[in-house]
Amino acid sequence: METNLIVEGLKFMALGMGTVFLFLIVLIGMMNLQAKVITRYFPEPHAAPDSPSKAPSAPAKDNKKIAAITAAIMHHNNV
């Protein structure tokens, strides 16, 4: 009698795990198909490359922020 229950439990486990595995395989396939459809019909626009000569310069506001952050850290370490 015990052997029969163990076999039935293993059958249910295999059925459940097989169902989940099959669902995940179908899900991955559908996501790949969706990705191909989206990239085919809705491609991302290509951004124009920025010219390398225009490097952003640090404005004076950044220097004030850096000084305030440094002062706050120094105050925190001294307390």
C-alpha positions as CSV (number, residue, x, y, z in Angstrom):
1,M,0.0,0.0,0.0
2,E,2.8,2.4,0.8
3,T,4.6,1.8,-2.4
4,N,1.5,2.6,-4.3
5,L,1.2,6.0,-2.6
6,I,4.8,6.8,-3.2
7,V,4.4,6.0,-6.9
8,E,1.3,8.1,-7.1
9,G,3.1,11.0,-5.4
10,L,6.0,10.7,-7.9
11,K,3.5,10.7,-10.8
12,F,1.8,13.9,-9.5
13,M,5.2,15.5,-9.0
14,A,6.3,14.7,-12.5
15,L,3.1,15.9,-14.0
16,G,3.3,19.2,-12.1
17,M,6.9,19.8,-12.9
18,G,6.4,18.9,-16.5
19,T,3.5,21.3,-16.8
20,V,5.5,24.1,-15.3
21,F,8.5,23.3,-17.6
22,L,6.3,23.2,-20.6
23,F,4.7,26.6,-19.7
24,L,8.1,28.2,-19.3
25,I,9.3,26.9,-22.6
26,V,6.1,28.3,-24.3
27,L,6.6,31.6,-22.4
28,I,10.2,31.9,-23.6
29,G,9.2,31.2,-27.2
30,M,6.4,33.7,-27.1
31,M,8.7,36.4,-25.6
32,N,11.3,35.8,-28.3
33,L,8.6,36.0,-31.0
34,Q,7.3,39.2,-29.5
35,A,10.8,40.7,-29.4
36,K,11.3,39.9,-33.1
37,V,8.0,41.4,-34.1
38,I,8.6,44.6,-32.0
39,T,12.1,45.1,-33.4
40,R,10.8,44.6,-36.9
41,Y,7.8,46.9,-36.9
42,F,9.0,49.4,-34.3
43,P,12.7,49.9,-34.7
44,E,14.5,52.4,-32.4
45,P,15.5,55.6,-34.0
46,H,19.3,56.0,-34.3
47,A,20.6,59.0,-32.4
48,A,23.0,61.4,-34.2
49,P,26.5,61.0,-32.8
50,D,27.7,64.1,-30.8
51,S,30.7,65.9,-32.0
52,P,33.7,65.1,-29.8
53,S,34.9,68.7,-29.6
54,K,31.9,69.7,-27.4
55,A,33.0,68.6,-24.0
56,P,30.8,69.7,-21.1
57,S,32.5,72.2,-18.8
58,A,31.9,72.3,-15.1
59,P,29.9,75.4,-14.3
60,A,30.4,77.4,-11.0
61,K,27.3,75.8,-9.5
62,D,29.1,72.4,-9.5
63,N,32.0,73.9,-7.6
64,K,29.6,75.3,-4.9
65,K,27.9,71.9,-4.6
66,I,31.3,70.1,-4.3
67,A,32.4,72.6,-1.6
68,A,29.1,72.1,0.3
69,I,29.3,68.3,0.1
70,T,33.0,68.4,1.3
71,A,32.1,70.7,4.2
72,A,29.2,68.4,5.2
73,I,31.5,65.3,5.1
74,M,34.2,67.1,7.2
75,H,31.6,68.2,9.7
76,H,30.2,64.6,10.0
77,N,33.6,63.1,10.5
78,N,34.5,65.7,13.2
79,V,31.3,65.1,15.2
